[in-house]
């Protein structure tokens, strides 16, 4: 459940196009993961993006809501969050590759791209070039 809210939070921040720093993004995502509360996470984003926001005070306020956790649990959570963020970036990259290949006449789905090696993709592009000539 928490990883789902991480994805939703990242999408919400991208759609909002609010001026939010990378440090703020990471704090928001960690908060979302820790609480699993979409509404409260939305309020956190609103407070961080408000003009003249005292970010340190906002951080302290929302940190108290998550409670204390041992350092090793925090590290594991950070790793899970980082993995989810990388997974989302990978999805975007694969979709972009699929679209670029489609423009060049190579029809491969995202799943096919994941399974193919670079050499096979080059082979597909080579076949397309040979057909054009």
FIMILO-126706 format. One record per atom (N, C-alpha, C): residue number from 0; atom name; x, y, z. Coordinates in steps of 0.02 Angstrom, whole numbers. Layout:
<rs>
R   resi   name        X        Y        Z
R    NUM     CA        X        Y        Z
...
</rs>
This chain:
<rs>
R   resi   name        X        Y        Z
R      0      N       42      -60        0
R      0     CA        0        0        0
R      0      C       43       63        0
R      1      N       97       61       40
R      1     CA      138      121       45
R      1      C      173      137      -20
R      2      N      194       85      -58
R      2     CA      227       98     -121
R      2      C      179      128     -172
R      3      N      115      108     -168
R      3     CA       65      138     -211
R      3      C       57      212     -197
R      4      N       56      231     -135
R      4     CA       50      302     -118
R      4      C      112      340     -138
R      5      N      170      308     -138
R      5     CA      231      341     -162
R      5      C      223      359     -236
R      6      N      199      311     -276
R      6     CA      187      324     -347
R      6      C      137      380     -357
R      7      N       82      377     -320
R      7     CA       30      428     -326
R      7      C       57      497     -305
R      8      N       97      498     -254
R      8     CA      125      562     -230
R      8      C      172      592     -282
R      9      N      214      551     -312
R      9     CA      259      575     -364
R      9      C      220      603     -423
R     10      N      167      567     -443
R     10     CA      124      591     -497
R     10      C       91      658     -478
R     11      N       67      662     -417
R     11     CA       35      724     -394
R     11      C       83      782     -396
R     12      N      145      772     -376
R     12     CA      194      826     -376
R     12      C      212      845     -448
R     13      N      215      796     -493
R     13     CA      230      811     -563
R     13      C      173      850     -595
R     14      N      112      831     -581
R     14     CA       54      864     -610
R     14      C       45      934     -582
R     15      N       62      943     -518
R     15     CA       53     1008     -487
R     15      C      101     1059     -514
R     16      N      158     1037     -539
R     16     CA      209     1081     -567
R     16      C      228     1137     -518
R     17      N      219     1124     -454
R     17     CA      237     1174     -404
R     17      C      313     1175     -396
R     18      N      339     1232     -378
R     18     CA      411     1239     -367
R     18      C      428     1203     -302
R     19      N      453     1142     -309
R     19     CA      471     1102     -251
R     19      C      541     1074     -262
R     20      N      582     1081     -211
R     20     CA      652     1060     -218
R     20      C      656      984     -213
R     21      N      712      956     -233
R     21     CA      723      884     -229
R     21      C      721      861     -156
R     22      N      748      901     -111
R     22     CA      747      883      -40
R     22      C      675      881      -14
R     23      N      635      929      -36
R     23     CA      564      930      -16
R     23      C      528      869      -45
R     24      N      543      853     -109
R     24     CA      512      795     -141
R     24      C      527      732     -102
R     25      N      590      724      -83
R     25     CA      609      664      -46
R     25      C      574      662       22
R     26      N      570      718       56
R     26     CA      535      720      120
R     26      C      462      700      111
R     27      N      430      728       60
R     27     CA      359      713       48
R     27      C      349      639       33
R     28      N      392      611       -9
R     28     CA      385      541      -26
R     28      C      397      497       35
R     29      N      446      514       76
R     29     CA      458      476      137
R     29      C      399      481      185
R     30      N      371      540      189
R     30     CA      313      550      233
R     30      C      254      508      207
R     31      N      243      509      141
R     31     CA      189      470      112
R     31      C      198      396      126
R     32      N      260      373      118
R     32     CA      275      303      132
R     32      C      262      285      205
R     33      N      284      329      249
R     33     CA      278      315      321
R     33      C      206      316      345
R     34      N      166      362      318
R     34     CA       97      369      343
R     34      C       46      331      301
R     35      N       57      328      236
R     35     CA        7      297      192
R     35      C      -56      340      186
R     36      N      -52      402      208
R     36     CA     -110      447      208
R     36      C     -105      497      150
R     37      N     -145      486       98
R     37     CA     -143      528       38
R     37      C     -166      600       53
R     38      N     -218      607       93
R     38     CA     -244      673      109
R     38      C     -194      715      148
R     39      N     -165      685      198
R     39     CA     -115      719      240
R     39      C      -53      736      199
R     40      N      -34      692      153
R     40     CA       23      704      110
R     40      C        8      763       64
R     41      N      -53      768       41
R     41     CA      -74      826        0
R     41      C      -68      891       38
R     42      N      -87      890      102
R     42     CA      -81      949      144
R     42      C       -7      968      154
R     43      N       35      918      161
R     43     CA      107      931      168
R     43      C      134      965      105
R     44      N      115      940       48
R     44     CA      137      971      -16
R     44      C      113     1043      -20
R     45      N       50     1054       -1
R     45     CA       23     1123       -2
R     45      C       62     1169       44
R     46      N       78     1145      103
R     46     CA      115     1187      151
R     46      C      186     1201      127
R     47      N      218     1151       97
R     47     CA      287     1162       73
R     47      C      289     1208       13
R     48      N      237     1209      -28
R     48     CA      237     1250      -88
R     48      C      206     1319      -76
R     49      N      181     1331      -17
R     49     CA      151     1396       -2
R     49      C      206     1450        0
R     50      N      187     1510      -22
R     50     CA      235     1565      -21
R     50      C      254     1579       52
R     51      N      317     1596       61
R     51     CA      344     1613      126
R     51      C      335     1557      178
R     52      N      338     1494      155
R     52     CA      331     1438      200
R     52      C      396     1428      239
R     53      N      389     1417      304
R     53     CA      447     1401      346
R     53      C      456     1325      341
R     54      N      498     1304      295
R     54     CA      503     1233      280
R     54      C      527     1192      339
R     55      N      573     1220      378
R     55     CA      597     1184      437
R     55      C      540     1170      486
R     56      N      497     1220      496
R     56     CA      440     1211      541
R     56      C      391     1159      513
R     57      N      381     1161      447
R     57     CA      337     1112      415
R     57      C      367     1042      423
R     58      N      432     1036      412
R     58     CA      466      971      420
R     58      C      455      945      491
R     59      N      468      987      541
R     59     CA      461      966      611
R     59      C      389      944      626
R     60      N      341      984      601
R     60     CA      270      970      613
R     60      C      252      900      587
R     61      N      272      886      526
R     61     CA      253      822      496
R     61      C      297      764      519
R     62      N      357      778      542
R     62     CA      398      725      570
R     62      C      368      699      635
R     63      N      337      744      674
R     63     CA      307      722      737
R     63      C      247      675      724
R     64      N      216      683      666
R     64     CA      159      640      650
R     64      C      179      568      634
R     65      N      240      560      610
R     65     CA      263      493      592
R     65      C      291      454      651
R     66      N      310      488      703
R     66     CA      337      455      762
R     66      C      409      434      753
R     67      N      438      411      807
R     67     CA      508      391      806
R     67      C      514      319      781
R     68      N      567      307      740
R     68     CA      583      240      717
R     68      C      658      230      723
R     69      N      679      169      735
R     69     CA      751      155      738
R     69      C      783      173      671
R     70      N      847      189      674
R     70     CA      883      211      613
R     70      C      884      157      559
R     71      N      889       94      577
R     71     CA      892       41      527
R     71      C      826       35      489
R     72      N      771       48      523
R     72     CA      706       47      488
R     72      C      702      105      439
R     73      N      726      164      460
R     73     CA      726      221      415
R     73      C      768      207      353
R     74      N      826      175      362
R     74     CA      869      159      306
R     74      C      835      111      257
R     75      N      801       62      284
R     75     CA      765       14      241
R     75      C      709       50      203
R     76      N      673       93      238
R     76     CA      620      131      204
R     76      C      649      175      149
R     77      N      705      207      162
R     77     CA      737      249      112
R     77      C      755      208       50
R     78      N      781      148       62
R     78     CA      799      104        6
R     78      C      737       84      -34
R     79      N      684       67        1
R     79     CA      622       49      -35
R     79      C      595      107      -76
R     80      N      598      166      -47
R     80     CA      575      225      -83
R     80      C      618      238     -144
R     81      N      683      233     -136
R     81     CA      729      244     -192
R     81      C      716      192     -247
R     82      N      706      130     -228
R     82     CA      691       78     -278
R     82      C      627       93     -316
R     83      N      576      115     -281
R     83     CA      512      132     -314
R     83      C      521      191     -361
R     84      N      559      241     -340
R     84     CA      570      299     -383
R     84      C      608      278     -445
R     85      N      658      235     -438
R     85     CA      695      210     -496
R     85      C      651      168     -541
R     86      N      607      128     -512
R     86     CA      561       87     -552
R     86      C      516      131     -595
R     87      N      492      185     -566
R     87     CA      449      232     -603
R     87      C      489      264     -659
R     88      N      551      284     -646
R     88     CA      593      313     -698
R     88      C      607      262     -753
R     89      N      618      199     -735
R     89     CA      629      147     -784
R     89      C      568      139     -829
R     90      N      509      139     -799
R     90     CA      447      134     -838
R     90      C      442      190     -890
R     91      N      457      250     -867
R     91     CA      454      308     -913
R     91      C      505      300     -969
R     92      N      565      277     -953
R     92     CA      617      269    -1003
R     92      C      598      215    -1054
R     93      N      571      159    -1031
R     93     CA      551      105    -1076
R     93      C      495      128    -1121
R     94      N      447      165    -1094
R     94     CA      392      191    -1136
R     94      C      418      240    -1188
R     95      N      466      281    -1170
R     95     CA      497      327    -1217
R     95      C      533      289    -1272
R     96      N      571      238    -1254
R     96     CA      606      197    -1303
R     96      C      556      164    -1350
R     97      N      502      138    -1323
R     97     CA      451      106    -1364
R     97      C      421      156    -1414
R     98      N      408      217    -1391
R     98     CA      381      269    -1435
R     98      C      431      288    -1489
R     99      N      495      294    -1471
R     99     CA      547      311    -1520
R     99      C      555      256    -1572
R    100      N      552      194    -1550
R    100     CA      557      139    -1597
R    100      C      497      137    -1643
R    101      N      438      151    -1616
R    101     CA      377      152    -1657
R    101      C      381      205    -1711
R    102      N      409      263    -1694
R    102     CA      418      316    -1744
R    102      C      463      293    -1800
R    103      N      511      250    -1784
R    103     CA      557      224    -1834
R    103      C      533      158    -1865
R    104      N      471      141    -1854
R    104     CA      441       84    -1886
R    104      C      452       17    -1853
R    105      N      478       17    -1792
R    105     CA      489      -45    -1755
R    105      C      437      -49    -1700
R    106      N      394      -98    -1706
R    106     CA      339     -105    -1659
R    106      C      357     -155    -1605
R    107      N      376     -130    -1547
R    107     CA      392     -171    -1489
R    107      C      356     -143    -1428
R    108      N      326     -188    -1390
R    108     CA      293     -166    -1329
R    108      C      345     -155    -1275
R    109      N      323     -125    -1221
R    109     CA      368     -113    -1165
R    109      C      394     -179    -1137
R    110      N      351     -230    -1133
R    110     CA      372     -295    -1108
R    110      C      423     -327    -1154
R    111      N      414     -320    -1219
R    111     CA      463     -348    -1266
R    111      C      530     -313    -1260
R    112      N      528     -248    -1249
R    112     CA      590     -210    -1241
R    112      C      628     -233    -1179
R    113      N      592     -246    -1125
R    113     CA      624     -269    -1063
R    113      C      660     -336    -1074
R    114      N      631     -378    -1115
R    114     CA      659     -445    -1126
R    114      C      714     -446    -1179
R    115      N      713     -399    -1225
R    115     CA      762     -398    -1279
R    115      C      829     -372    -1257
R    116      N      880     -396    -1291
R    116     CA      946     -368    -1280
R    116      C      956     -310    -1328
R    117      N     1006     -270    -1316
R    117     CA     1020     -212    -1359
R    117      C     1034     -236    -1430
R    118      N     1069     -293    -1437
R    118     CA     1086     -320    -1503
R    118      C     1024     -336    -1544
R    119      N      973     -364    -1511
R    119     CA      912     -381    -1547
R    119      C      874     -319    -1569
R    120      N      876     -266    -1529
R    120     CA      844     -203    -1548
R    120      C      881     -174    -1609
R    121      N      948     -177    -1607
R    121     CA      987     -153    -1664
R    121      C      970     -194    -1727
R    122      N      961     -259    -1717
R    122     CA      944     -303    -1773
R    122      C      877     -283    -1803
R    123      N      829     -268    -1759
R    123     CA      763     -245    -1783
R    123      C      768     -180    -1823
R    124      N      809     -134    -1797
R    124     CA      818      -71    -1833
R    124      C      854      -82    -1900
R    125      N      901     -129    -1901
R    125     CA      936     -145    -1962
R    125      C      889     -174    -2014
R    126      N      843     -217    -1993
R    126     CA      794     -245    -2038
R    126      C      750     -190    -2067
R    127      N      732     -143    -2026
R    127     CA      690      -87    -2050
R    127      C      728      -46    -2102
R    128      N      792      -33    -2090
R    128     CA      832        6    -2137
R    128      C      839      -32    -2203
R    129      N      848      -99    -2199
R    129     CA      854     -138    -2260
R    129      C      789     -137    -2301
R    130      N      734     -136    -2267
R    130     CA      669     -133    -2302
R    130      C      659      -67    -2336
R    131      N      685      -13    -2306
R    131     CA      677       54    -2335
R    131      C      718       61    -2398
R    132      N      777       30    -2400
R    132     CA      821       34    -2458
R    132      C      794       -5    -2513
</rs>
